[in-house]
Amino acid sequence: MITFEGVTKRYPDGTVAVDDLSLQAPTGAITVFVGPSGCGKTTSLRMINRMIDATSGRILLDDQDVRAIDPPTLRRGIGYVIQQAGLFPHRKIVDNVATVPYLLGWDKKKARARAMELLELVGLDSKLAGRYPFQLSGGQQQRVGVARALAADPPVLLMDEPFSAVDPIVRASLQEELLHLQSELHKTIVFVTHDIDEAIKLGDAVAVLRVGGRLAQMADPATLLSEPADDFVREFLGKDRGIRRLSFVPATGIRLGSVPADLELDEDTRPLGWRSDGGLLPYGTFNPERDSLRAALDAALLSPNGTAIAVDGDGRAIGVATRDVLDEALARHGTRPEKRVPDPDREVPASDPRRAES
Ligand SMILES: Nc1ncnc2c1ncn2[C@@H]1O[C@H](COP(=O)(O)OP(=O)(O)OP(=O)(O)O)[C@@H](O)[C@H]1O
């Protein structure tokens, strides 16, 4: 557990980057700091490993004040990943990954063996080990950055916009891999991003900061989307938060009808398409055991008749959800009124989506 207790950082020029920040990043979970540029995310992150020292307040690592631990010792237990990986350009990939083990005095063979193991863990081909950073793509370099941060098996990992320099497709796969790694490693991760979608995808807990380094809200993603604390958080989450929050509603409760005769199936009862005079029409599927209500809606949108096909883990049709049934599910989950503290002094502007919701 990482605990911020009333932490403030005032830079020598008087800028208050972080103002009385109190929050907890739970052990074994991903906590994301998100917010607009200049809101103090990086400063907050760097105060954990003492690359920056707080002006006042305390940061505790489990129960120990980080100020009581000398920085080299502290950083041995904290992996650090930054944007564009920050690899040493003149060192081979394997030696970049082995940096911390070398510093810890491991013998070269053991350190390199560990590096090779980590390259595999982050999905890199072992033949890249002998290359130099410039010979790798941006996405590969980021993977090396993650491998390097994990080299000494630190319990804590700090990640500062680690995926923001790569294109959206590579970024999505790096995010998936981080989630996969985390499901095995259970590190305590603090992740900084300015991208709310990334925060919602990766965070077990999301701390939304506002400029001036003040905490606007800290919550799990589903709560954040359904119960934004104020207008700043609501704006920051964006206009499509209604549909995004359906990603956190399981599709299990959807009432399924039987598979209709106009759905063409193969011999294993996997769907092939909707029959029509002009041939088979496209369709969309969802797995009620595994997918969200959003996935079911997506499946419905892919079918010209608006009916989503439910499949089992082997892709076999087990039923359908018609538009009416999906409407019912939406009515149950999609229009839940927000819990907010009304502010009688505040007018709700005509453009505010809450007007439409009420
Ligand atoms: N060394 C410094 N001296 C003075 N002010 C600083 C210093 N470093 C950062 N700041 C200021 O502190 C505030 C917070 O900066 P910080 O880098 O923590 O924000 P951030 O949320 O990470 O921003 P971004 O998303 O743009 O990286 C900003 O106003 C920044 O200009």
PDBQT file of the ligand as one rigid body, heavy atoms in Angstrom, charges set to zero:
ROOT
HETATM    1  N1  LIG A 401      10.980  21.823 -11.611  1.00  0.00    +0.000 N 
HETATM    2  C1  LIG A 401       9.862  22.550 -11.644  1.00  0.00    +0.000 A 
HETATM    3  N2  LIG A 401       9.877  23.853 -11.276  1.00  0.00    +0.000 NA
HETATM    4  C2  LIG A 401       8.764  24.587 -11.286  1.00  0.00    +0.000 A 
HETATM    5  N3  LIG A 401       7.569  24.126 -11.663  1.00  0.00    +0.000 NA
HETATM    6  C3  LIG A 401       7.483  22.845 -12.061  1.00  0.00    +0.000 A 
HETATM    7  C4  LIG A 401       8.626  22.001 -12.090  1.00  0.00    +0.000 A 
HETATM    8  N4  LIG A 401       8.246  20.773 -12.527  1.00  0.00    +0.000 NA
HETATM    9  C5  LIG A 401       6.926  20.860 -12.776  1.00  0.00    +0.000 A 
HETATM   10  N5  LIG A 401       6.472  22.099 -12.499  1.00  0.00    +0.000 N 
HETATM   11  C6  LIG A 401       5.095  22.588 -12.605  1.00  0.00    +0.000 C 
HETATM   12  O1  LIG A 401       4.291  21.826 -11.713  1.00  0.00    +0.000 OA
HETATM   13  C7  LIG A 401       3.016  21.578 -12.281  1.00  0.00    +0.000 C 
HETATM   14  C8  LIG A 401       2.783  20.076 -12.331  1.00  0.00    +0.000 C 
HETATM   15  O2  LIG A 401       3.720  19.474 -13.218  1.00  0.00    +0.000 OA
HETATM   16  P1  LIG A 401       3.703  17.923 -13.540  1.00  0.00    +0.000 P 
HETATM   17  O3  LIG A 401       4.797  17.637 -14.492  1.00  0.00    +0.000 OA
HETATM   18  O4  LIG A 401       3.710  17.177 -12.257  1.00  0.00    +0.000 OA
HETATM   19  O5  LIG A 401       2.274  17.784 -14.218  1.00  0.00    +0.000 OA
HETATM   20  P2  LIG A 401       1.668  16.595 -15.089  1.00  0.00    +0.000 P 
HETATM   21  O6  LIG A 401       0.257  16.466 -14.649  1.00  0.00    +0.000 OA
HETATM   22  O7  LIG A 401       2.524  15.405 -15.013  1.00  0.00    +0.000 OA
HETATM   23  O8  LIG A 401       1.715  17.244 -16.538  1.00  0.00    +0.000 OA
HETATM   24  P3  LIG A 401       1.819  16.567 -18.011  1.00  0.00    +0.000 P 
HETATM   25  O9  LIG A 401       0.612  15.712 -18.203  1.00  0.00    +0.000 OA
HETATM   26  O10 LIG A 401       1.826  17.780 -18.909  1.00  0.00    +0.000 OA
HETATM   27  O11 LIG A 401       3.108  15.807 -18.015  1.00  0.00    +0.000 OA
HETATM   28  C9  LIG A 401       3.027  22.256 -13.650  1.00  0.00    +0.000 C 
HETATM   29  O12 LIG A 401       2.454  23.514 -13.510  1.00  0.00    +0.000 OA
HETATM   30  C10 LIG A 401       4.502  22.363 -13.966  1.00  0.00    +0.000 C 
HETATM   31  O13 LIG A 401       4.746  23.459 -14.809  1.00  0.00    +0.000 OA
ENDROOT
TORSDOF 0
